[in-house]
């Protein structure tokens, strides 16, 4: 569709902020998307979280939503926002209820991938803190312990030996207390390169190899550090690059995702690819990875935002 057709989008709410642990990142993403849409003549305006979204929907002043509300429990990646918008009949960028909810839950994602033979690190699901030591004994070191339904590397502990167990037990106490309905994922730590593959429509974008200055691509390396290196495409060998992109698209499809997103993959020292998670409303900040991958194909940030929003029009429905 022509760039002259911006009026076809109607009134576009850029959904950002919210009350999840990823609020600050979401606000940054939202401001960038809003500026990009306004620059292209789209009638866009900001909405901060579900509490502002609900009355705006009831008033009928939203025609469609560009969702960059990250995370769960007040975020926009766990299916709650998608269900609300479906009830009002308002189109939204990204995945629907099923794809969003499955992707936000790392345990259920891995169960789906295992069921169809896609590679993902061996894991255990924890609902009680006292089971952590048993899981450690079963899987052996090195391990990763993380909340099943958080993003942006929030709450992750890496265990290389007995000295690291107390920190993991403290994490378990936070997430698995009697007043919480949280779950923890304990999985084998794949030691090797960290990669991510953006998805745009039916296309897997060039992979990105992430090389942080420190040992890991943690919250600081993702959003604050200026010395993290991003190599795109991540693999020099054409066949290996094609394989990691194909795996990412299969993982995305397996969870019922659509529109756009990002698939995180670890690559071991033998060249094996291991699926970690899918993000259905990825970051759109200056450090974010989908814009970097799109740029490698000559798609600038404004065009990327336009293409994502255009997926909400009727002719874009599969």
Secondary structure, 3 states (H helix, E strand, C coil): CCHHHHHHHCEEEEEECCCCCCHHHHHHHHHHHHHHHHHCCCEEEEEEHHHHHHHHHHCCCCCEEEECCCCCCCCCCCCHHHHHHHHHCCEECCCCHHHHHHHHCHHHHHHHHHHCCCCECCEEEECCHHHHHHHHHHHCCCEEEEECCCCCCCCCEEECCHHHHHHHHHHHHHHCCCCCCCCEEEEECCCEEEEEEEEECCEECCCEEEECCCCCCCHHHHHCCCCCEEEECCCCCHHHHHHHHHHHHHHHHHCCCCCEEEEEEEEECCCCEEEEEEECCCCCCCCCHHHHHHHHCCCCHHHHHHHHHHCCCHHHCC
